[in-house]
Amino acid sequence: MTKDFVIGIDSSTTATKAIAWDRNGNALGEGRTAIPLATPQPGWFEQDAADWWNSTVAALRELGAKIDFTRVAALAISNQRETFAQFDAEGAALRPGTLWLDSRATAEVVELSHHIGTDRIHEISGKPPDVVPCLYRCAWFRKHMPEMWRAMAMTSEVHGYLAFKLTGQWVTSTASADPMGLLDLASHDWSDELLAAVGLDQSRLPKLFLPGEVMGQVMPTAAAATGVIAGTPVIAAGG
């Protein structure tokens, strides 16, 4: 069977879309499922990480009714950046994920700017201090939910979580990790200096891949859930 299709998964703020494309860039079919959003307090924006995966499964199932998955050469993930969650050793979320819209960490922006230095943060991450990157919510969790922060096995953005559910490995694209504000742009790796400032280390973050690299393959359990053929390569995407 000719492998002449690719699938793009876009898990955005409001919905997950799965679209198949041919070699000429023509869209062949689409599946789409909404993602619920919660605002438990003013300035807090949260989603259940399980909904990121469940909406992906539903979108792929809808797409699978329109195309032949045996013709899919690879798939890649795009996502709502600066959105992340915390997970236990089994990959279950310890609390709802927080979105890029979330503004709970305004005090932590000031504190980290003073502790590390505004210019130093900008130099390392390429981003001036601002409430949007995950760096400051990491500091918020460390201060306000210390037991959860110490107990978590992994913290990951949406791309890394979906890659884990598809491949069984905690992996992500540097293009998706970059907006978290935890990356050293010079080395294309996690910044140990920034991680130390919020009580993190690289063992609790996904392994990084450059866009275009193969991160893994769809594992049998994910294939059974989504309909995508087991062994289909999962490629690090552009964000």
Contacts in CASP RR format, 6 or more apart in sequence:
PFRMAT RR
TARGET T0000
AUTHOR 0000-0000-0000
METHOD contacts of the structure
MODEL  1
MTKDFVIGIDSSTTATKAIAWDRNGNALGEGRTAIPLATPQPGWFEQDAA
DWWNSTVAALRELGAKIDFTRVAALAISNQRETFAQFDAEGAALRPGTLW
LDSRATAEVVELSHHIGTDRIHEISGKPPDVVPCLYRCAWFRKHMPEMWR
AMAMTSEVHGYLAFKLTGQWVTSTASADPMGLLDLASHDWSDELLAAVGL
DQSRLPKLFLPGEVMGQVMPTAAAATGVIAGTPVIAAGG
1 70 0 8 1.000
1 71 0 8 1.000
2 71 0 8 1.000
3 71 0 8 1.000
3 72 0 8 1.000
3 73 0 8 1.000
4 22 0 8 1.000
4 23 0 8 1.000
4 71 0 8 1.000
4 73 0 8 1.000
5 20 0 8 1.000
5 21 0 8 1.000
5 22 0 8 1.000
5 28 0 8 1.000
5 67 0 8 1.000
5 68 0 8 1.000
5 71 0 8 1.000
5 72 0 8 1.000
5 73 0 8 1.000
6 20 0 8 1.000
6 21 0 8 1.000
6 72 0 8 1.000
6 73 0 8 1.000
6 74 0 8 1.000
6 75 0 8 1.000
6 76 0 8 1.000
7 18 0 8 1.000
7 19 0 8 1.000
7 20 0 8 1.000
7 21 0 8 1.000
7 60 0 8 1.000
7 63 0 8 1.000
7 72 0 8 1.000
7 74 0 8 1.000
7 75 0 8 1.000
7 76 0 8 1.000
7 228 0 8 1.000
8 18 0 8 1.000
8 19 0 8 1.000
8 20 0 8 1.000
8 21 0 8 1.000
8 75 0 8 1.000
8 76 0 8 1.000
8 77 0 8 1.000
8 78 0 8 1.000
8 237 0 8 1.000
9 16 0 8 1.000
9 17 0 8 1.000
9 18 0 8 1.000
9 56 0 8 1.000
9 59 0 8 1.000
9 60 0 8 1.000
9 75 0 8 1.000
9 76 0 8 1.000
9 77 0 8 1.000
9 78 0 8 1.000
9 162 0 8 1.000
10 16 0 8 1.000
10 17 0 8 1.000
10 18 0 8 1.000
10 19 0 8 1.000
10 77 0 8 1.000
10 78 0 8 1.000
10 79 0 8 1.000
11 35 0 8 1.000
11 52 0 8 1.000
11 55 0 8 1.000
11 56 0 8 1.000
11 77 0 8 1.000
11 78 0 8 1.000
11 79 0 8 1.000
11 80 0 8 1.000
11 158 0 8 1.000
11 159 0 8 1.000
11 162 0 8 1.000
12 35 0 8 1.000
12 78 0 8 1.000
12 79 0 8 1.000
12 80 0 8 1.000
13 35 0 8 1.000
13 37 0 8 1.000
13 80 0 8 1.000
13 83 0 8 1.000
13 99 0 8 1.000
13 100 0 8 1.000
13 101 0 8 1.000
14 34 0 8 1.000
14 35 0 8 1.000
14 37 0 8 1.000
15 32 0 8 1.000
15 33 0 8 1.000
15 34 0 8 1.000
15 35 0 8 1.000
15 55 0 8 1.000
16 32 0 8 1.000
16 33 0 8 1.000
16 35 0 8 1.000
16 52 0 8 1.000
16 55 0 8 1.000
16 56 0 8 1.000
16 58 0 8 1.000
16 59 0 8 1.000
17 30 0 8 1.000
17 31 0 8 1.000
17 32 0 8 1.000
17 59 0 8 1.000
18 30 0 8 1.000
18 31 0 8 1.000
18 32 0 8 1.000
18 56 0 8 1.000
18 59 0 8 1.000
18 60 0 8 1.000
18 62 0 8 1.000
18 63 0 8 1.000
19 27 0 8 1.000
19 28 0 8 1.000
19 29 0 8 1.000
19 30 0 8 1.000
19 31 0 8 1.000
19 63 0 8 1.000
20 27 0 8 1.000
20 28 0 8 1.000
20 29 0 8 1.000
20 30 0 8 1.000
20 63 0 8 1.000
20 66 0 8 1.000
20 67 0 8 1.000
20 72 0 8 1.000
21 27 0 8 1.000
21 28 0 8 1.000
22 28 0 8 1.000
28 66 0 8 1.000
28 67 0 8 1.000
29 63 0 8 1.000
29 66 0 8 1.000
29 67 0 8 1.000
30 62 0 8 1.000
30 63 0 8 1.000
30 66 0 8 1.000
31 58 0 8 1.000
31 59 0 8 1.000
31 60 0 8 1.000
31 62 0 8 1.000
31 63 0 8 1.000
31 66 0 8 1.000
32 59 0 8 1.000
32 62 0 8 1.000
33 54 0 8 1.000
33 55 0 8 1.000
33 56 0 8 1.000
33 58 0 8 1.000
33 59 0 8 1.000
33 62 0 8 1.000
34 55 0 8 1.000
35 47 0 8 1.000
35 51 0 8 1.000
35 52 0 8 1.000
35 55 0 8 1.000
36 47 0 8 1.000
36 48 0 8 1.000
36 51 0 8 1.000
37 45 0 8 1.000
37 46 0 8 1.000
37 47 0 8 1.000
37 99 0 8 1.000
38 45 0 8 1.000
38 46 0 8 1.000
38 47 0 8 1.000
38 96 0 8 1.000
39 45 0 8 1.000
39 46 0 8 1.000
40 46 0 8 1.000
41 104 0 8 1.000
43 101 0 8 1.000
43 102 0 8 1.000
43 103 0 8 1.000
43 104 0 8 1.000
44 98 0 8 1.000
44 102 0 8 1.000
44 104 0 8 1.000
45 98 0 8 1.000
45 99 0 8 1.000
45 101 0 8 1.000
45 102 0 8 1.000
46 96 0 8 1.000
46 97 0 8 1.000
46 98 0 8 1.000
46 99 0 8 1.000
46 102 0 8 1.000
47 83 0 8 1.000
47 96 0 8 1.000
47 97 0 8 1.000
47 99 0 8 1.000
48 93 0 8 1.000
48 96 0 8 1.000
48 97 0 8 1.000
49 85 0 8 1.000
49 87 0 8 1.000
49 93 0 8 1.000
49 96 0 8 1.000
49 97 0 8 1.000
49 161 0 8 1.000
50 93 0 8 1.000
52 158 0 8 1.000
52 161 0 8 1.000
52 162 0 8 1.000
53 161 0 8 1.000
53 162 0 8 1.000
53 165 0 8 1.000
56 162 0 8 1.000
56 165 0 8 1.000
56 226 0 8 1.000
57 225 0 8 1.000
57 226 0 8 1.000
60 226 0 8 1.000
60 227 0 8 1.000
60 228 0 8 1.000
61 226 0 8 1.000
61 227 0 8 1.000
64 227 0 8 1.000
69 227 0 8 1.000
69 228 0 8 1.000
69 229 0 8 1.000
69 232 0 8 1.000
70 229 0 8 1.000
72 228 0 8 1.000
72 229 0 8 1.000
72 232 0 8 1.000
73 232 0 8 1.000
73 233 0 8 1.000
74 214 0 8 1.000
74 232 0 8 1.000
74 233 0 8 1.000
74 234 0 8 1.000
74 235 0 8 1.000
75 166 0 8 1.000
75 218 0 8 1.000
75 228 0 8 1.000
75 232 0 8 1.000
75 233 0 8 1.000
75 234 0 8 1.000
75 235 0 8 1.000
76 212 0 8 1.000
76 234 0 8 1.000
76 235 0 8 1.000
76 236 0 8 1.000
76 237 0 8 1.000
76 238 0 8 1.000
77 158 0 8 1.000
77 159 0 8 1.000
77 160 0 8 1.000
77 162 0 8 1.000
77 163 0 8 1.000
77 173 0 8 1.000
77 176 0 8 1.000
77 234 0 8 1.000
77 237 0 8 1.000
77 239 0 8 1.000
78 159 0 8 1.000
78 237 0 8 1.000
78 238 0 8 1.000
78 239 0 8 1.000
79 157 0 8 1.000
79 158 0 8 1.000
79 159 0 8 1.000
79 162 0 8 1.000
79 176 0 8 1.000
79 239 0 8 1.000
80 99 0 8 1.000
80 100 0 8 1.000
80 158 0 8 1.000
81 100 0 8 1.000
81 157 0 8 1.000
81 176 0 8 1.000
81 179 0 8 1.000
81 180 0 8 1.000
81 239 0 8 1.000
82 99 0 8 1.000
82 100 0 8 1.000
82 132 0 8 1.000
82 133 0 8 1.000
82 134 0 8 1.000
82 157 0 8 1.000
82 179 0 8 1.000
82 180 0 8 1.000
83 97 0 8 1.000
83 98 0 8 1.000
83 99 0 8 1.000
83 100 0 8 1.000
83 157 0 8 1.000
83 158 0 8 1.000
84 97 0 8 1.000
84 98 0 8 1.000
84 134 0 8 1.000
84 137 0 8 1.000
84 155 0 8 1.000
84 156 0 8 1.000
84 157 0 8 1.000
84 158 0 8 1.000
84 180 0 8 1.000
85 93 0 8 1.000
85 94 0 8 1.000
85 95 0 8 1.000
85 96 0 8 1.000
85 97 0 8 1.000
85 98 0 8 1.000
85 155 0 8 1.000
85 156 0 8 1.000
85 161 0 8 1.000
86 93 0 8 1.000
86 94 0 8 1.000
86 95 0 8 1.000
86 97 0 8 1.000
86 141 0 8 1.000
86 148 0 8 1.000
86 149 0 8 1.000
86 152 0 8 1.000
86 154 0 8 1.000
86 155 0 8 1.000
87 93 0 8 1.000
87 94 0 8 1.000
87 152 0 8 1.000
87 153 0 8 1.000
87 154 0 8 1.000
87 155 0 8 1.000
87 156 0 8 1.000
87 161 0 8 1.000
88 94 0 8 1.000
88 151 0 8 1.000
88 152 0 8 1.000
88 153 0 8 1.000
89 153 0 8 1.000
91 153 0 8 1.000
91 154 0 8 1.000
91 164 0 8 1.000
94 148 0 8 1.000
94 151 0 8 1.000
94 152 0 8 1.000
95 145 0 8 1.000
95 148 0 8 1.000
98 104 0 8 1.000
98 137 0 8 1.000
100 132 0 8 1.000
100 179 0 8 1.000
102 131 0 8 1.000
102 137 0 8 1.000
103 131 0 8 1.000
104 137 0 8 1.000
104 140 0 8 1.000
105 131 0 8 1.000
105 136 0 8 1.000
105 137 0 8 1.000
105 139 0 8 1.000
105 140 0 8 1.000
106 131 0 8 1.000
107 140 0 8 1.000
108 136 0 8 1.000
108 137 0 8 1.000
108 139 0 8 1.000
108 140 0 8 1.000
108 143 0 8 1.000
109 129 0 8 1.000
109 130 0 8 1.000
109 131 0 8 1.000
109 136 0 8 1.000
111 139 0 8 1.000
112 121 0 8 1.000
112 129 0 8 1.000
112 135 0 8 1.000
112 136 0 8 1.000
112 139 0 8 1.000
112 197 0 8 1.000
112 198 0 8 1.000
113 121 0 8 1.000
113 129 0 8 1.000
115 197 0 8 1.000
116 193 0 8 1.000
116 194 0 8 1.000
116 197 0 8 1.000
118 128 0 8 1.000
118 129 0 8 1.000
121 127 0 8 1.000
121 128 0 8 1.000
121 129 0 8 1.000
121 135 0 8 1.000
121 194 0 8 1.000
122 128 0 8 1.000
122 129 0 8 1.000
124 184 0 8 1.000
124 185 0 8 1.000
124 186 0 8 1.000
124 191 0 8 1.000
124 193 0 8 1.000
124 194 0 8 1.000
125 133 0 8 1.000
125 135 0 8 1.000
125 181 0 8 1.000
125 182 0 8 1.000
125 183 0 8 1.000
125 184 0 8 1.000
125 185 0 8 1.000
125 191 0 8 1.000
125 194 0 8 1.000
126 181 0 8 1.000
126 185 0 8 1.000
127 133 0 8 1.000
127 179 0 8 1.000
127 181 0 8 1.000
129 136 0 8 1.000
130 136 0 8 1.000
132 179 0 8 1.000
133 179 0 8 1.000
133 180 0 8 1.000
133 181 0 8 1.000
133 182 0 8 1.000
134 155 0 8 1.000
134 157 0 8 1.000
134 179 0 8 1.000
134 180 0 8 1.000
134 181 0 8 1.000
134 182 0 8 1.000
135 180 0 8 1.000
135 181 0 8 1.000
135 182 0 8 1.000
135 194 0 8 1.000
135 198 0 8 1.000
138 155 0 8 1.000
138 182 0 8 1.000
138 198 0 8 1.000
138 199 0 8 1.000
138 200 0 8 1.000
139 197 0 8 1.000
139 198 0 8 1.000
141 148 0 8 1.000
141 149 0 8 1.000
142 149 0 8 1.000
142 198 0 8 1.000
142 199 0 8 1.000
149 199 0 8 1.000
152 204 0 8 1.000
153 204 0 8 1.000
154 170 0 8 1.000
154 204 0 8 1.000
154 205 0 8 1.000
154 206 0 8 1.000
155 200 0 8 1.000
155 204 0 8 1.000
155 205 0 8 1.000
156 164 0 8 1.000
156 170 0 8 1.000
156 172 0 8 1.000
156 205 0 8 1.000
156 206 0 8 1.000
157 172 0 8 1.000
157 176 0 8 1.000
157 177 0 8 1.000
157 180 0 8 1.000
158 176 0 8 1.000
159 172 0 8 1.000
159 173 0 8 1.000
159 176 0 8 1.000
159 177 0 8 1.000
159 237 0 8 1.000
159 239 0 8 1.000
160 170 0 8 1.000
160 171 0 8 1.000
160 172 0 8 1.000
160 176 0 8 1.000
160 206 0 8 1.000
163 169 0 8 1.000
163 170 0 8 1.000
163 171 0 8 1.000
163 172 0 8 1.000
163 206 0 8 1.000
163 215 0 8 1.000
163 216 0 8 1.000
163 234 0 8 1.000
164 170 0 8 1.000
164 171 0 8 1.000
164 206 0 8 1.000
165 222 0 8 1.000
166 218 0 8 1.000
166 219 0 8 1.000
166 222 0 8 1.000
166 226 0 8 1.000
166 234 0 8 1.000
167 215 0 8 1.000
167 216 0 8 1.000
167 217 0 8 1.000
167 218 0 8 1.000
167 219 0 8 1.000
167 222 0 8 1.000
167 234 0 8 1.000
168 219 0 8 1.000
168 222 0 8 1.000
169 207 0 8 1.000
169 215 0 8 1.000
169 216 0 8 1.000
170 205 0 8 1.000
170 206 0 8 1.000
170 207 0 8 1.000
171 206 0 8 1.000
171 207 0 8 1.000
171 208 0 8 1.000
171 209 0 8 1.000
171 215 0 8 1.000
171 216 0 8 1.000
171 236 0 8 1.000
172 206 0 8 1.000
172 207 0 8 1.000
172 208 0 8 1.000
172 209 0 8 1.000
172 215 0 8 1.000
172 236 0 8 1.000
173 208 0 8 1.000
173 209 0 8 1.000
173 210 0 8 1.000
173 211 0 8 1.000
173 215 0 8 1.000
173 236 0 8 1.000
173 237 0 8 1.000
173 238 0 8 1.000
173 239 0 8 1.000
174 183 0 8 1.000
174 188 0 8 1.000
174 208 0 8 1.000
174 209 0 8 1.000
174 210 0 8 1.000
174 211 0 8 1.000
174 236 0 8 1.000
175 211 0 8 1.000
175 236 0 8 1.000
175 237 0 8 1.000
175 238 0 8 1.000
175 239 0 8 1.000
176 237 0 8 1.000
176 238 0 8 1.000
176 239 0 8 1.000
177 183 0 8 1.000
177 190 0 8 1.000
177 205 0 8 1.000
177 206 0 8 1.000
177 208 0 8 1.000
178 185 0 8 1.000
181 194 0 8 1.000
182 190 0 8 1.000
182 191 0 8 1.000
182 194 0 8 1.000
182 195 0 8 1.000
182 200 0 8 1.000
182 205 0 8 1.000
183 189 0 8 1.000
183 190 0 8 1.000
183 191 0 8 1.000
184 190 0 8 1.000
184 191 0 8 1.000
184 193 0 8 1.000
184 194 0 8 1.000
188 208 0 8 1.000
188 210 0 8 1.000
189 202 0 8 1.000
189 208 0 8 1.000
190 202 0 8 1.000
190 205 0 8 1.000
190 208 0 8 1.000
192 201 0 8 1.000
192 202 0 8 1.000
195 201 0 8 1.000
195 202 0 8 1.000
195 205 0 8 1.000
209 215 0 8 1.000
209 236 0 8 1.000
210 236 0 8 1.000
211 236 0 8 1.000
211 237 0 8 1.000
211 238 0 8 1.000
211 239 0 8 1.000
212 235 0 8 1.000
212 236 0 8 1.000
212 237 0 8 1.000
213 235 0 8 1.000
213 236 0 8 1.000
214 233 0 8 1.000
214 234 0 8 1.000
214 235 0 8 1.000
214 236 0 8 1.000
215 234 0 8 1.000
215 235 0 8 1.000
215 236 0 8 1.000
216 233 0 8 1.000
216 234 0 8 1.000
217 230 0 8 1.000
217 231 0 8 1.000
217 232 0 8 1.000
217 233 0 8 1.000
217 234 0 8 1.000
218 226 0 8 1.000
218 228 0 8 1.000
218 229 0 8 1.000
218 230 0 8 1.000
218 231 0 8 1.000
218 232 0 8 1.000
218 234 0 8 1.000
219 230 0 8 1.000
219 231 0 8 1.000
220 230 0 8 1.000
222 228 0 8 1.000
222 230 0 8 1.000
223 229 0 8 1.000
223 230 0 8 1.000
223 231 0 8 1.000
223 232 0 8 1.000
END
